[in-house]
Amino acid sequence: QVQLVESGGGLVQPGGALRLSCAASGRIFSINTMGWYRQAPGKQRELVATMTGRGASNYTDSVKGRFTISRDNAKNTVSLQMNSLKPEDTAVYYCNLRTYVGGVRDSWGQGTQVTVSS
């Protein structure tokens, strides 16, 4: 069983910045991908950014150059630095841990609200 706890969401004006953090605990296999997804009202959940344990990152096009993902493998944490935020970034952001031992398995955090508005 894996638990993910997120922090760092909130209300910010357009052009502002926020940093999301997520800490994983429980039975965590070393081969995994950690990342962030988001879901806006009326829309499907979408990938924002992910990073493998070896540091390979992947971003959705709309956040490239504005968001930066990082992780600390020793502490099982992942963070998302979000700069130059836009109203369209407004969503609930979910931390994700994907493991591959015995098949692909996803664990999710409870979600944290990010609202970009003036």
N, CA, C and O atoms as a GROMACS GRO file, in nm:
protein
  472
    1GLN      N    1   0.085  -0.119   0.000
    1GLN     CA    2   0.000   0.000   0.000
    1GLN      C    3   0.088   0.124   0.000
    1GLN      O    4   0.184   0.133   0.077
    2VAL      N    5   0.055   0.218  -0.086
    2VAL     CA    6   0.130   0.343  -0.099
    2VAL      C    7   0.040   0.460  -0.062
    2VAL      O    8  -0.077   0.466  -0.102
    3GLN      N    9   0.094   0.552   0.014
    3GLN     CA   10   0.021   0.674   0.047
    3GLN      C   11   0.097   0.794  -0.012
    3GLN      O   12   0.219   0.802  -0.004
    4LEU      N   13   0.022   0.885  -0.072
    4LEU     CA   14   0.078   1.006  -0.129
    4LEU      C   15   0.010   1.126  -0.065
    4LEU      O   16  -0.113   1.134  -0.061
    5VAL      N   17   0.090   1.219  -0.015
    5VAL     CA   18   0.036   1.338   0.050
    5VAL      C   19   0.090   1.461  -0.021
    5VAL      O   20   0.211   1.482  -0.029
    6GLU      N   21  -0.001   1.541  -0.073
    6GLU     CA   22   0.035   1.661  -0.149
    6GLU      C   23   0.023   1.786  -0.062
    6GLU      O   24  -0.050   1.788   0.037
    7SER      N   25   0.095   1.888  -0.102
    7SER     CA   26   0.083   2.018  -0.038
    7SER      C   27   0.123   2.126  -0.138
    7SER      O   28   0.191   2.098  -0.237
    8GLY      N   29   0.081   2.250  -0.110
    8GLY     CA   30   0.130   2.362  -0.187
    8GLY      C   31   0.032   2.427  -0.281
    8GLY      O   32   0.068   2.525  -0.346
    9GLY      N   33  -0.090   2.380  -0.292
    9GLY     CA   34  -0.184   2.445  -0.381
    9GLY      C   35  -0.232   2.577  -0.324
    9GLY      O   36  -0.195   2.615  -0.212
   10GLY      N   37  -0.315   2.646  -0.401
   10GLY     CA   38  -0.369   2.772  -0.353
   10GLY      C   39  -0.417   2.862  -0.464
   10GLY      O   40  -0.433   2.820  -0.578
   11LEU      N   41  -0.439   2.988  -0.427
   11LEU     CA   42  -0.486   3.090  -0.522
   11LEU      C   43  -0.370   3.181  -0.557
   11LEU      O   44  -0.298   3.228  -0.469
   12VAL      N   45  -0.352   3.205  -0.686
   12VAL     CA   46  -0.244   3.291  -0.730
   12VAL      C   47  -0.292   3.372  -0.850
   12VAL      O   48  -0.378   3.327  -0.926
   13GLN      N   49  -0.236   3.490  -0.867
   13GLN     CA   50  -0.272   3.574  -0.980
   13GLN      C   51  -0.201   3.527  -1.108
   13GLN      O   52  -0.096   3.464  -1.100
   14PRO      N   53  -0.257   3.556  -1.223
   14PRO     CA   54  -0.188   3.522  -1.348
   14PRO      C   55  -0.047   3.578  -1.351
   14PRO      O   56  -0.024   3.693  -1.313
   15GLY      N   57   0.046   3.496  -1.396
   15GLY     CA   58   0.185   3.535  -1.397
   15GLY      C   59   0.259   3.497  -1.271
   15GLY      O   60   0.382   3.507  -1.265
   16GLY      N   61   0.186   3.452  -1.171
   16GLY     CA   62   0.248   3.414  -1.044
   16GLY      C   63   0.305   3.275  -1.046
   16GLY      O   64   0.309   3.208  -1.149
   17ALA      N   65   0.350   3.231  -0.928
   17ALA     CA   66   0.416   3.101  -0.915
   17ALA      C   67   0.365   3.026  -0.793
   17ALA      O   68   0.325   3.086  -0.693
   18LEU      N   69   0.367   2.896  -0.804
   18LEU     CA   70   0.335   2.806  -0.693
   18LEU      C   71   0.428   2.686  -0.702
   18LEU      O   72   0.479   2.651  -0.808
   19ARG      N   73   0.448   2.624  -0.586
   19ARG     CA   74   0.527   2.501  -0.582
   19ARG      C   75   0.445   2.394  -0.514
   19ARG      O   76   0.401   2.411  -0.400
   20LEU      N   77   0.426   2.282  -0.583
   20LEU     CA   78   0.356   2.168  -0.527
   20LEU      C   79   0.457   2.064  -0.482
   20LEU      O   80   0.560   2.044  -0.547
   21SER      N   81   0.428   1.998  -0.371
   21SER     CA   82   0.514   1.892  -0.322
   21SER      C   83   0.431   1.769  -0.289
   21SER      O   84   0.313   1.779  -0.257
   22CYS      N   85   0.494   1.654  -0.299
   22CYS     CA   86   0.426   1.528  -0.271
   22CYS      C   87   0.524   1.433  -0.205
   22CYS      O   88   0.637   1.416  -0.252
   23ALA      N   89   0.480   1.372  -0.097
   23ALA     CA   90   0.563   1.274  -0.027
   23ALA      C   91   0.495   1.138  -0.032
   23ALA      O   92   0.377   1.124  -0.001
   24ALA      N   93   0.571   1.038  -0.071
   24ALA     CA   94   0.520   0.901  -0.081
   24ALA      C   95   0.572   0.819   0.036
   24ALA      O   96   0.686   0.834   0.079
   25SER      N   97   0.486   0.731   0.085
   25SER     CA   98   0.526   0.641   0.192
   25SER      C   99   0.460   0.505   0.170
   25SER      O  100   0.366   0.492   0.092
   26GLY      N  101   0.510   0.407   0.240
   26GLY     CA  102   0.456   0.273   0.224
   26GLY      C  103   0.551   0.183   0.146
   26GLY      O  104   0.672   0.204   0.146
   27ARG      N  105   0.495   0.084   0.080
   27ARG     CA  106   0.576  -0.012   0.005
   27ARG      C  107   0.600   0.045  -0.136
   27ARG      O  108   0.511   0.041  -0.221
   28ILE      N  109   0.720   0.096  -0.157
   28ILE     CA  110   0.753   0.163  -0.283
   28ILE      C  111   0.866   0.088  -0.351
   28ILE      O  112   0.976   0.077  -0.298
   29PHE      N  113   0.837   0.036  -0.468
   29PHE     CA  114   0.941  -0.032  -0.544
   29PHE      C  115   1.035   0.072  -0.606
   29PHE      O  116   0.993   0.181  -0.643
   30SER      N  117   1.160   0.036  -0.616
   30SER     CA  118   1.260   0.133  -0.659
   30SER      C  119   1.241   0.177  -0.804
   30SER      O  120   1.274   0.290  -0.840
   31ILE      N  121   1.187   0.088  -0.887
   31ILE     CA  122   1.164   0.125  -1.027
   31ILE      C  123   1.026   0.187  -1.037
   31ILE      O  124   0.924   0.117  -1.030
   32ASN      N  125   1.022   0.318  -1.054
   32ASN     CA  126   0.892   0.385  -1.057
   32ASN      C  127   0.903   0.518  -1.130
   32ASN      O  128   1.012   0.568  -1.157
   33THR      N  129   0.789   0.571  -1.159
   33THR     CA  130   0.777   0.706  -1.215
   33THR      C  131   0.689   0.786  -1.121
   33THR      O  132   0.584   0.738  -1.078
   34MET      N  133   0.730   0.906  -1.089
   34MET     CA  134   0.647   0.996  -1.009
   34MET      C  135   0.611   1.117  -1.092
   34MET      O  136   0.687   1.159  -1.179
   35GLY      N  137   0.495   1.172  -1.065
   35GLY     CA  138   0.457   1.286  -1.146
   35GLY      C  139   0.330   1.352  -1.101
   35GLY      O  140   0.277   1.323  -0.993
   36TRP      N  141   0.282   1.441  -1.184
   36TRP     CA  142   0.164   1.522  -1.156
   36TRP      C  143   0.067   1.516  -1.273
   36TRP      O  144   0.105   1.523  -1.390
   37TYR      N  145  -0.059   1.504  -1.237
   37TYR     CA  146  -0.168   1.512  -1.331
   37TYR      C  147  -0.263   1.621  -1.281
   37TYR      O  148  -0.256   1.662  -1.165
   38ARG      N  149  -0.350   1.667  -1.368
   38ARG     CA  150  -0.448   1.766  -1.325
   38ARG      C  151  -0.582   1.741  -1.392
   38ARG      O  152  -0.591   1.681  -1.499
   39GLN      N  153  -0.685   1.790  -1.325
   39GLN     CA  154  -0.820   1.777  -1.378
   39GLN      C  155  -0.895   1.906  -1.354
   39GLN      O  156  -0.918   1.946  -1.240
   40ALA      N  157  -0.934   1.970  -1.462
   40ALA     CA  158  -1.015   2.092  -1.456
   40ALA      C  159  -1.161   2.052  -1.461
   40ALA      O  160  -1.195   1.943  -1.507
   41PRO      N  161  -1.251   2.140  -1.412
   41PRO     CA  162  -1.394   2.109  -1.413
   41PRO      C  163  -1.443   2.074  -1.553
   41PRO      O  164  -1.418   2.147  -1.649
   42GLY      N  165  -1.513   1.962  -1.564
   42GLY     CA  166  -1.570   1.922  -1.691
   42GLY      C  167  -1.471   1.860  -1.789
   42GLY      O  168  -1.507   1.831  -1.903
   43LYS      N  169  -1.348   1.841  -1.745
   43LYS     CA  170  -1.246   1.785  -1.834
   43LYS      C  171  -1.188   1.657  -1.776
   43LYS      O  172  -1.201   1.629  -1.656
   44GLN      N  173  -1.124   1.581  -1.863
   44GLN     CA  174  -1.059   1.459  -1.818
   44GLN      C  175  -0.926   1.491  -1.748
   44GLN      O  176  -0.865   1.595  -1.771
   45ARG      N  177  -0.885   1.400  -1.663
   45ARG     CA  178  -0.755   1.414  -1.599
   45ARG      C  179  -0.646   1.403  -1.705
   45ARG      O  180  -0.652   1.315  -1.792
   46GLU      N  181  -0.547   1.493  -1.698
   46GLU     CA  182  -0.440   1.492  -1.796
   46GLU      C  183  -0.304   1.494  -1.729
   46GLU      O  184  -0.288   1.544  -1.618
   47LEU      N  185  -0.206   1.438  -1.800
   47LEU     CA  186  -0.069   1.440  -1.751
   47LEU      C  187  -0.015   1.582  -1.757
   47LEU      O  188  -0.035   1.653  -1.856
   48VAL      N  189   0.055   1.622  -1.652
   48VAL     CA  190   0.123   1.751  -1.650
   48VAL      C  191   0.273   1.728  -1.669
   48VAL      O  192   0.334   1.781  -1.762
   49ALA      N  193   0.332   1.649  -1.579
   49ALA     CA  194   0.475   1.622  -1.586
   49ALA      C  195   0.505   1.495  -1.508
   49ALA      O  196   0.443   1.468  -1.405
   50THR      N  197   0.600   1.418  -1.557
   50THR     CA  198   0.646   1.298  -1.486
   50THR      C  199   0.797   1.291  -1.489
   50THR      O  200   0.863   1.353  -1.572
   51MET      N  201   0.851   1.214  -1.397
   51MET     CA  202   0.996   1.194  -1.393
   51MET      C  203   1.024   1.052  -1.345
   51MET      O  204   0.968   1.006  -1.245
   52THR      N  205   1.113   0.983  -1.418
   52THR     CA  206   1.154   0.850  -1.376
   52THR      C  207   1.257   0.860  -1.263
   52THR      O  208   1.307   0.968  -1.233
   53GLY      N  209   1.286   0.747  -1.204
   53GLY     CA  210   1.387   0.744  -1.099
   53GLY      C  211   1.525   0.783  -1.147
   53GLY      O  212   1.610   0.825  -1.068
   54ARG      N  213   1.548   0.769  -1.276
   54ARG     CA  214   1.677   0.806  -1.332
   54ARG      C  215   1.681   0.952  -1.378
   54ARG      O  216   1.784   0.999  -1.428
   55GLY      N  217   1.570   1.022  -1.362
   55GLY     CA  218   1.571   1.165  -1.392
   55GLY      C  219   1.517   1.204  -1.527
   55GLY      O  220   1.524   1.322  -1.564
   56ALA      N  221   1.464   1.109  -1.602
   56ALA     CA  222   1.406   1.144  -1.733
   56ALA      C  223   1.270   1.207  -1.710
   56ALA      O  224   1.185   1.149  -1.642
   57SER      N  225   1.249   1.324  -1.767
   57SER     CA  226   1.124   1.397  -1.745
   57SER      C  227   1.042   1.406  -1.872
   57SER      O  228   1.092   1.394  -1.984
   58ASN      N  229   0.914   1.428  -1.851
   58ASN     CA  230   0.819   1.440  -1.960
   58ASN      C  231   0.716   1.545  -1.921
   58ASN      O  232   0.664   1.542  -1.809
   59TYR      N  233   0.686   1.637  -2.013
   59TYR     CA  234   0.592   1.745  -1.985
   59TYR      C  235   0.485   1.751  -2.094
   59TYR      O  236   0.512   1.720  -2.210
   60THR      N  237   0.366   1.789  -2.055
   60THR     CA  238   0.268   1.821  -2.156
   60THR      C  239   0.308   1.953  -2.222
   60THR      O  240   0.370   2.038  -2.159
   61ASP      N  241   0.274   1.968  -2.349
   61ASP     CA  242   0.324   2.083  -2.425
   61ASP      C  243   0.286   2.217  -2.362
   61ASP      O  244   0.364   2.312  -2.366
   62SER      N  245   0.168   2.225  -2.305
   62SER     CA  246   0.119   2.355  -2.256
   62SER      C  247   0.196   2.409  -2.135
   62SER      O  248   0.182   2.526  -2.102
   63VAL      N  249   0.276   2.325  -2.070
   63VAL     CA  250   0.350   2.372  -1.952
   63VAL      C  251   0.501   2.377  -1.976
   63VAL      O  252   0.575   2.423  -1.889
   64LYS      N  253   0.546   2.333  -2.090
   64LYS     CA  254   0.690   2.334  -2.120
   64LYS      C  255   0.745   2.476  -2.112
   64LYS      O  256   0.687   2.570  -2.166
   65GLY      N  257   0.857   2.489  -2.043
   65GLY     CA  258   0.920   2.620  -2.026
   65GLY      C  259   0.865   2.699  -1.907
   65GLY      O  260   0.922   2.801  -1.870
   66ARG      N  261   0.756   2.651  -1.849
   66ARG     CA  262   0.697   2.722  -1.733
   66ARG      C  263   0.702   2.636  -1.605
   66ARG      O  264   0.724   2.689  -1.496
   67PHE      N  265   0.683   2.508  -1.620
   67PHE     CA  266   0.682   2.417  -1.505
   67PHE      C  267   0.810   2.334  -1.504
   67PHE      O  268   0.864   2.300  -1.609
   68THR      N  269   0.856   2.302  -1.384
   68THR     CA  270   0.973   2.217  -1.368
   68THR      C  271   0.945   2.111  -1.262
   68THR      O  272   0.907   2.142  -1.149
   69ILE      N  273   0.965   1.986  -1.299
   69ILE     CA  274   0.946   1.876  -1.206
   69ILE      C  275   1.081   1.833  -1.150
   69ILE      O  276   1.182   1.836  -1.220
   70SER      N  277   1.080   1.794  -1.024
   70SER     CA  278   1.202   1.742  -0.961
   70SER      C  279   1.162   1.636  -0.860
   70SER      O  280   1.048   1.631  -0.814
   71ARG      N  281   1.257   1.551  -0.826
   71ARG     CA  282   1.228   1.448  -0.728
   71ARG      C  283   1.352   1.417  -0.646
   71ARG      O  284   1.465   1.439  -0.689
   72ASP      N  285   1.327   1.365  -0.527
   72ASP     CA  286   1.433   1.321  -0.438
   72ASP      C  287   1.408   1.173  -0.412
   72ASP      O  288   1.318   1.138  -0.336
   73ASN      N  289   1.486   1.087  -0.474
   73ASN     CA  290   1.463   0.944  -0.463
   73ASN      C  291   1.484   0.892  -0.321
   73ASN      O  292   1.415   0.801  -0.277
   74ALA      N  293   1.579   0.952  -0.251
   74ALA     CA  294   1.607   0.907  -0.114
   74ALA      C  295   1.490   0.934  -0.022
   74ALA      O  296   1.465   0.858   0.072
   75LYS      N  297   1.418   1.042  -0.048
   75LYS     CA  298   1.306   1.081   0.038
   75LYS      C  299   1.170   1.044  -0.022
   75LYS      O  300   1.066   1.064   0.041
   76ASN      N  301   1.171   0.990  -0.143
   76ASN     CA  302   1.045   0.955  -0.212
   76ASN      C  303   0.952   1.076  -0.222
   76ASN      O  304   0.834   1.068  -0.190
   77THR      N  305   1.008   1.185  -0.267
   77THR     CA  306   0.928   1.306  -0.287
   77THR      C  307   0.940   1.354  -0.430
   77THR      O  308   1.039   1.329  -0.499
   78VAL      N  309   0.836   1.424  -0.473
   78VAL     CA  310   0.837   1.486  -0.605
   78VAL      C  311   0.776   1.624  -0.591
   78VAL      O  312   0.680   1.644  -0.515
   79SER      N  313   0.831   1.720  -0.664
   79SER     CA  314   0.783   1.857  -0.657
   79SER      C  315   0.757   1.910  -0.796
   79SER      O  316   0.812   1.861  -0.895
   80LEU      N  317   0.673   2.011  -0.803
   80LEU     CA  318   0.642   2.076  -0.930
   80LEU      C  319   0.648   2.226  -0.908
   80LEU      O  320   0.564   2.282  -0.838
   81GLN      N  321   0.746   2.289  -0.966
   81GLN     CA  322   0.757   2.435  -0.962
   81GLN      C  323   0.681   2.490  -1.081
   81GLN      O  324   0.712   2.459  -1.196
   82MET      N  325   0.582   2.573  -1.052
   82MET     CA  326   0.496   2.626  -1.157
   82MET      C  327   0.516   2.777  -1.163
   82MET      O  328   0.483   2.848  -1.068
   83ASN      N  329   0.569   2.824  -1.273
   83ASN     CA  330   0.592   2.967  -1.294
   83ASN      C  331   0.503   3.017  -1.407
   83ASN      O  332   0.448   2.939  -1.485
   84SER      N  333   0.489   3.147  -1.415
   84SER     CA  334   0.411   3.210  -1.522
   84SER      C  335   0.274   3.144  -1.535
   84SER      O  336   0.233   3.107  -1.645
   85LEU      N  337   0.206   3.130  -1.425
   85LEU     CA  338   0.079   3.058  -1.425
   85LEU      C  339  -0.026   3.135  -1.503
   85LEU      O  340  -0.029   3.258  -1.505
   86LYS      N  341  -0.114   3.057  -1.567
   86LYS     CA  342  -0.221   3.112  -1.649
   86LYS      C  343  -0.355   3.063  -1.594
   86LYS      O  344  -0.361   2.962  -1.525
   87PRO      N  345  -0.462   3.136  -1.625
   87PRO     CA  346  -0.594   3.091  -1.578
   87PRO      C  347  -0.626   2.948  -1.622
   87PRO      O  348  -0.693   2.874  -1.550
   88GLU      N  349  -0.578   2.909  -1.739
   88GLU     CA  350  -0.606   2.774  -1.787
   88GLU      C  351  -0.530   2.665  -1.712
   88GLU      O  352  -0.552   2.547  -1.737
   89ASP      N  353  -0.441   2.704  -1.622
   89ASP     CA  354  -0.374   2.606  -1.535
   89ASP      C  355  -0.461   2.572  -1.414
   89ASP      O  356  -0.427   2.481  -1.338
   90THR      N  357  -0.571   2.641  -1.397
   90THR     CA  358  -0.660   2.614  -1.286
   90THR      C  359  -0.714   2.472  -1.292
   90THR      O  360  -0.771   2.431  -1.394
   91ALA      N  361  -0.694   2.396  -1.185
   91ALA     CA  362  -0.736   2.256  -1.182
   91ALA      C  363  -0.704   2.198  -1.045
   91ALA      O  364  -0.637   2.262  -0.963
   92VAL      N  365  -0.752   2.079  -1.022
   92VAL     CA  366  -0.705   2.000  -0.909
   92VAL      C  367  -0.585   1.920  -0.958
   92VAL      O  368  -0.592   1.849  -1.058
   93TYR      N  369  -0.475   1.932  -0.887
   93TYR     CA  370  -0.352   1.864  -0.924
   93TYR      C  371  -0.333   1.741  -0.835
   93TYR      O  372  -0.346   1.747  -0.713
   94TYR      N  373  -0.303   1.629  -0.901
   94TYR     CA  374  -0.288   1.502  -0.832
   94TYR      C  375  -0.146   1.450  -0.846
   94TYR      O  376  -0.090   1.448  -0.956
   95CYS      N  377  -0.092   1.408  -0.737
   95CYS     CA  378   0.037   1.340  -0.739
   95CYS      C  379   0.016   1.193  -0.778
   95CYS      O  380  -0.083   1.131  -0.737
   96ASN      N  381   0.108   1.140  -0.856
   96ASN     CA  382   0.097   1.002  -0.903
   96ASN      C  383   0.229   0.928  -0.883
   96ASN      O  384   0.337   0.982  -0.904
   97LEU      N  385   0.216   0.804  -0.842
   97LEU     CA  386   0.332   0.713  -0.835
   97LEU      C  387   0.295   0.590  -0.916
   97LEU      O  388   0.196   0.523  -0.888
   98ARG      N  389   0.375   0.561  -1.017
   98ARG     CA  390   0.350   0.444  -1.102
   98ARG      C  391   0.464   0.345  -1.083
   98ARG      O  392   0.582   0.379  -1.098
   99THR      N  393   0.427   0.223  -1.051
   99THR     CA  394   0.527   0.117  -1.038
   99THR      C  395   0.502   0.010  -1.142
   99THR      O  396   0.393   0.000  -1.199
  100TYR      N  397   0.604  -0.070  -1.166
  100TYR     CA  398   0.599  -0.163  -1.278
  100TYR      C  399   0.626  -0.308  -1.238
  100TYR      O  400   0.620  -0.398  -1.322
  101VAL      N  401   0.654  -0.332  -1.114
  101VAL     CA  402   0.681  -0.467  -1.068
  101VAL      C  403   0.551  -0.544  -1.059
  101VAL      O  404   0.460  -0.505  -0.986
  102GLY      N  405   0.541  -0.652  -1.134
  102GLY     CA  406   0.419  -0.731  -1.134
  102GLY      C  407   0.305  -0.666  -1.212
  102GLY      O  408   0.189  -0.702  -1.194
  103GLY      N  409   0.339  -0.572  -1.298
  103GLY     CA  410   0.237  -0.502  -1.375
  103GLY      C  411   0.231  -0.355  -1.337
  103GLY      O  412   0.278  -0.315  -1.231
  104VAL      N  413   0.172  -0.276  -1.424
  104VAL     CA  414   0.163  -0.131  -1.399
  104VAL      C  415   0.059  -0.104  -1.291
  104VAL      O  416  -0.054  -0.152  -1.298
  105ARG      N  417   0.099  -0.027  -1.192
  105ARG     CA  418   0.009   0.007  -1.083
  105ARG      C  419   0.023   0.154  -1.050
  105ARG      O  420   0.134   0.204  -1.029
  106ASP      N  421  -0.090   0.224  -1.045
  106ASP     CA  422  -0.092   0.367  -1.014
  106ASP      C  423  -0.145   0.391  -0.874
  106ASP      O  424  -0.243   0.330  -0.831
  107SER      N  425  -0.077   0.481  -0.802
  107SER     CA  426  -0.126   0.531  -0.675
  107SER      C  427  -0.145   0.681  -0.688
  107SER      O  428  -0.069   0.748  -0.759
  108TRP      N  429  -0.246   0.734  -0.620
  108TRP     CA  430  -0.282   0.876  -0.635
  108TRP      C  431  -0.292   0.944  -0.500
  108TRP      O  432  -0.330   0.884  -0.399
  109GLY      N  433  -0.255   1.072  -0.501
  109GLY     CA  434  -0.280   1.155  -0.384
  109GLY      C  435  -0.424   1.202  -0.383
  109GLY      O  436  -0.502   1.169  -0.472
  110GLN      N  437  -0.458   1.279  -0.281
  110GLN     CA  438  -0.597   1.324  -0.265
  110GLN      C  439  -0.629   1.444  -0.353
  110GLN      O  440  -0.746   1.478  -0.371
  111GLY      N  441  -0.526   1.508  -0.406
  111GLY     CA  442  -0.546   1.624  -0.493
  111GLY      C  443  -0.533   1.755  -0.416
  111GLY      O  444  -0.569   1.765  -0.299
  112THR      N  445  -0.480   1.854  -0.485
  112THR     CA  446  -0.469   1.988  -0.427
  112THR      C  447  -0.515   2.091  -0.530
  112THR      O  448  -0.478   2.083  -0.648
  113GLN      N  449  -0.595   2.185  -0.487
  113GLN     CA  450  -0.654   2.282  -0.579
  113GLN      C  451  -0.554   2.392  -0.612
  113GLN      O  452  -0.492   2.450  -0.523
  114VAL      N  453  -0.541   2.421  -0.740
  114VAL     CA  454  -0.464   2.536  -0.788
  114VAL      C  455  -0.560   2.625  -0.866
  114VAL      O  456  -0.621   2.581  -0.963
  115THR      N  457  -0.572   2.749  -0.822
  115THR     CA  458  -0.660   2.845  -0.888
  115THR      C  459  -0.579   2.966  -0.931
  115THR      O  460  -0.512   3.029  -0.849
  116VAL      N  461  -0.585   2.996  -1.059
  116VAL     CA  462  -0.513   3.111  -1.114
  116VAL      C  463  -0.618   3.212  -1.158
  116VAL      O  464  -0.689   3.192  -1.256
  117SER      N  465  -0.625   3.322  -1.084
  117SER     CA  466  -0.730   3.420  -1.111
  117SER      C  467  -0.688   3.555  -1.056
  117SER      O  468  -0.616   3.565  -0.956
  118SER      N  469  -0.734   3.660  -1.123
  118SER     CA  470  -0.708   3.794  -1.074
  118SER      C  471  -0.825   3.843  -0.989
  118SER      O  472  -0.822   3.955  -0.939
   0.00000   0.00000   0.00000
